[in-house]
């Protein structure tokens, strides 16, 4: 079958590598893909947000199945357009993708259906938000309503930081129209857990849990990034907590969306905080997380293509979804200076004896066939081991075999998880 994957980052590279393992997949198109993905798929220079051009390409090439991976095209309605053209898709329609596209929608949904989350207030004008913050408990969390490349959330540890966050979103339009409405919510404490899940709108099949590392520097210091590394499974996510999440969060969310006439099919990502009062939802995403995908999919033993088709067709209950009981660690190698100013254009080389899965996020190919850095997060180096320590050791050994100028990475990915195992 011909499969089209929309997107061009490390998440998409991980999806494509796993789809390639399916005997049913013959051709994979990546729109737009990148210099690393080009080794595993046919890259087509169509941007992920150009949903009409994506549809036209899929029709022209008689694509059998489409995977829409990033949030932007999902929120814009890429799945709606493709399905109208007769192309089955993995991913939610526009009216379901709003669960990530609007934080106000998702918070109101949780309130209406009794799904545990932080208490919150919604503001559409700046002055009432500033007035509210004058007496709100600190720390507090300020969120832009719409999509903001994963950066529209500020954890304010002082009142001044909270004021600045509101002004930057609502007055300075730091995130454009995404910040014209904001949510100010209670600051929760506890271990964070990411759980990606397959759903066909009826049942939910959670994937292996994971732990992301958002801060740019070791010891969780520095600026927030799109993610500097991940490990799976997350040691804090015990079988008992997993059952609570299924009963109190996962199934109620999917049922709530169906009740609202917004049936969700695809990958529903649950960002959770395991608080002293039980698990609560920090955020929903309407797609695979990045870089969580780079540790979750290497542990998937079943055929990803068959699972995706079952999600689209409503037959997930009859589909085998099995994960390895091993551990995985992904270390993101970035351009020094990320997430602020950084240089690009440096050749990337990988030693022949490198055993890692390398998922390329920010690289292009030059006229000589060389792969050059072209983004902040350049690639993820993932290894699997029988224990978390083994996976971490193997990942860092493989990082030493990947070379480009101005390379930067954290040296402590997985250390928090290791400490949890020794408690």
Secondary structure, DSSP 8 states (H G I E B T S, - for coil): -EEEEEE-SHHHHHHHHHHHT-TT--EEEEEE--TTGGGTSEEE---TT-HHHHHHHHHHTT-SEEEE-SHHHHHHTHHHHHHHTT-EEES--HHHHHHHH-HHHHHHHHHHHT--B--EEEESSHHHHHHHHTTS-SSEEEEESS--TT--EEEESSHHHHHHHHHHHHTS-TTGGGGSSEEEEE---SEEEEEEEEE-SS-EEE---EEE--EEEGGGEEEE-S-SEEEES-TT--HHHHHHHIIIIIHHHHHHHHHTT----EEEEEEEEEETTEEEEEEEESS--TTTHHHHGGGB-S-HHHHHHHHHHT-GGGS---B-SSEEEEEEEEETTTTSS-----B-EE-TT--SEEEESSEEE-TTS-EEE-SSEEEEEEEEESSHHHHHHHHHHHHTTEE-TTEE--S-TTHHHHHHHH-
